[in-house]
């Protein structure tokens, strides 16, 4: 059984550092892609225009030279071909022209022949039709290489940006992480520092103001608790003295004596509450530690409880006689008293079992047990559950246990009834 309150671990969002790096890398990737695509588009357009101008210039030059020297009119390029169809002959030359080219109208065209793409310029004069075809495979190859280099560069720059962004974001969030650690560790002094960034300074200043408000509220609660305890104890002392004197009178009727004893017991309980409030107000760690025998301490507290609250409930102590606990005697009695009183309150008849296993003391009542939804709340001050109001008793138990380095939790016994489990840790000694 785990003694600390179990916490449900929810899926947390990635850190600000990681998200900042991812966003920076994404923006860089987007910017690089847009710029690269624009650059590729511009280069492709410029090269297309260049090809068109070269084709127009070359076919004009070839047409001018054809009448002088047909061989000189042929383009001096391995990926460019010139065709001439003489329109004046009955059997026209140029039958070797691909049909797709021969049927093109006058102008500049982009056509595909098989797996190849061509730019074709078509011109005519009075006697002939001229067709100049250019294979753009080399152009497409250069463009493909450019696209590949651009994509590779984009990926590398994005990875570099992600790494750089992560490192830069780490430097930006370092002080935030330091501030979080200071808050977690409860370091004294102001959190806000003059050399902080503006945003971080605002957060630290807000935390300082919140701490100040919390401290002010805590001080008011402490002062109120101390004052209330003092104001209660002063008149109670007189009431208890008068009640004891009344009970001690000779020949006192039994009913009056019984009522006087009830008054004394009620005053004692109120005084115990006042002492508890003072303890809560001090919030000090136990200082006067001594070795306390566990079994006799349980028996003494039980005897005191049953004297004021008689019930047909027995106590079974499965506790080795040699077990001792190093603790403050008054606070240790307060813990045992409230734990046993809680068990007795919810047991009408039967047996309360105190069982020690290792450093773990289990106090099991013979009641109806705790509702599962209330197991984590039974130690809250004045918690009201189906079994009634818990008051300050179990809240004090948890407070003392935390101050003493012990652990406490509530559970339901497999045999029925509720259990309060106290783990004394290294404070318990088996002699």
PyMOL commands that set and color helices and strands:
alter all, ss='L'
color gray80, all
select helices_A, chain A and resi 16-66+70-73+99-102+137-185+198-247+254-282+294-308+329-345+372-374+393-404+425-427
alter helices_A, ss='H'
color red, helices_A
select strands_A, chain A and resi 80-86+107-113+116-124+128-135+289-293+312-318+323-328+349-357+360-364+384-385+388-389+407-412+418-423+428-430
alter strands_A, ss='S'
color yellow, strands_A
deselect
rebuild
show_as cartoon
